[in-house]
């Protein structure tokens, strides 16, 4: 498994295409959840091409099922704050070596210099029914914050058949639209960032920090 702290990710060149951030709420088919709302409203924005692909993915979902986006863009300052907080949590568990702290933290919070959210390239999202009720995904979005790490990986053991089917549905729709999953977080998908470029062998990333 390649983590975001891997030097291969940082080695991917960025050739930003200049595409703007756009409002996720401008897409009627996509629901936006307020739980990660920030003062600037950045959480509700992504690059235009990312939103186009998300809309295309939503059209592939079965009737009665839709996307609920929890977070899109994130500022570099906020990313750095979250990374530091998670490192502090790991220190509290007895991990003190700097390289190991960085590696462990990057399983759930990206180092700021390669963070897909900071590029406007990432989406944290889940599936909901027609009533807006979240489907059983076998664990919550951002479950690592509540000590639920074991169910965060896409292929986590111990999931029910229903949760596996729902994760497979999410993966199929997002994958067919060109997104890649960060395998430690079933809810995190990105397009156009350095991690995406490495995993797809694109050669360079069209989206850098926005």
N, C-alpha and C positions, 0 to 999 in steps of 0.2 A: 504494500500500500504506500503510495506517495503522499506525504503530508505537505501542507503549505509551507512548512519550514525547510523543506528540502531545497538545497542550493540549485537544483535543476529548475525550480519554479522561478527563482529570482534571475536566473540566467536568460530567461526568455525575453527577447527585446519587445518593447512596446512601440508601436507605430500608430498613435492615436488618430482615429479617423475624424475626430471633431464632432461626432454625432451628439446632439443635445440630450439632456435629461428631460423626460416627459412624465406627466402625471399618470400613474396607474389608474386612478379613478376616472380617467377619460375613456377607458375601455368598459363599456356597459356590461360585458360578459364576465368581468373579473371583479371579485369582491376584495375589499381591502379592510383588514382588521386593525383596530387602533391600539393594540396592546404595546406596540413598540413606537408609538407616536413620539416625535421629538418637536422641539419648539419651531424649528425651521420647516418641518414637514418633509424632510429629506427621505424618511422611511417610505414615503409614498411615491417615490420617483425611481425610474430606471432609464437606461439609454433607450432611445426610440426603437432601435432594432431588437432589443431584448423584449420590449412590450409587444412588438409585432409578432415575434416568435411565440410569446406566451399566448397571445390571442389565437394563433394558429393551433397551438397545442390544445387549447380549450375546446376547439371545434371537434377534436378527436375523442373527447370524453363522452361516455354514454349519456343519454338523456337523463336529467335529474341529478347530475353530478357536475360540480364546478370547482374552480380554484378559489382558495382563500389565501391572499398574500399577507404575510405577517410583517415582512420588511424587505425593502429594496436598497436604495442608496444609504450609505452611512458615512459620516465625515471621518477624516483621518484622525481627528482629535478623539472622537468617540470610540473609534476602533482601538486606538492606543490605550484609552482608559479601560476598555473591556479586557484587552490582553493583559494589562497589568493586574487587574482584579483577579483574573483566573490564575495568573502566576502566583499571586499572594495566597490564593486558596490552596494551590499545590504545595507551596512552602509550608503551609499549616499541616499538611499531611506528611511532612518529613522530607520532601524532595528539595534539595538545596543546590545541586550542581547546575550551573547556568545553562549549559547546552541541553541537559535533560529537561530542565524547566521549560525551555523554549520548545523543544520537541513535543512534550506532553501538552503544553498549552495550545499548540497549533492544531491539535486534534479537534478542538472545538472553537478556537478563536484565532483567526489568521494574524500573522505578523503584519503590521500596518503597510509595509512597503509592497506587499504582494496581495493585499486584501481584495477579493472580488467585489465586495460590497462597496468599497471606496471608489471603485471604477464605475459604479452604476451598472455592473454586469451580473449581479447576483440577485437571486430571489430566495427568501425563506417562505415556504408555502406549504399548504396542505389541501386536502379535498373536503368538500362539504356537499350536503344534499340540498334539495330545493328549498328547505326551510332554514338553511344556513348552519345546520348542525354538522360539526366536524365528524368525518368518518373515523372508524377505528383504525389507527395506523400503528398500533402496538406501542405507542409512546408519544409523549407530547413534543411539539416543536420547542426547541431549546431545552430539552429534557436534562441536559448536562447541568443546568443551573439548579436543579432540584435533586441532584444525586441519582438521577435515572440514567446514567451513562450507558448501562449495559444494553438498553433498548434503542440507543441513538444510531448505531451503525445500520446502514441499509440492509445488510444481511445478518442482523442480530439473531442469535439463537433464542429459542423459547417463545417465538411469536405464535399467535393463533393463526389458523388457516385464513380467517377473515382479514387479519392485519396484513398477512403476506400477500393476499390477493389485492388489497388496496394499495400497498406499496408497489406491487408490480404494475398496477394500472397507472399510478403516478409516474413510474419510471418509463413506461412505454410512451405515454403522451409527451413527456418532457424530452426524452431521448430522441424521439422521432422529429421533434422540432429543433434539434441541434444542441440542446443543453447537455452539460455533463454534471454528474452528481459528485459531491464531496463524500466519499464513502463512509466517513465517521458520523455523518449527519444526513439522515434520510430526507430531511426537508430542504436541504441546501442545493440549489441548482444554479449554474452560471453559463454564460455564453460571452465569449470575446475577451476574457481576462487572461492573465498569464497562465493560470492553472488549466483553463480550458485549452489554451494554445498548446501546452505541453501534452495534455492527454489526447488531443486530436491531431498532434503533429502538424499544427498549422504554421509553424515557423515564427510567427510573431503575433502579438496581441493587439487587436484594433482598439481596445479600450484600456486607458490608463487611469490613474486617479482623477476623479472629476470634481 
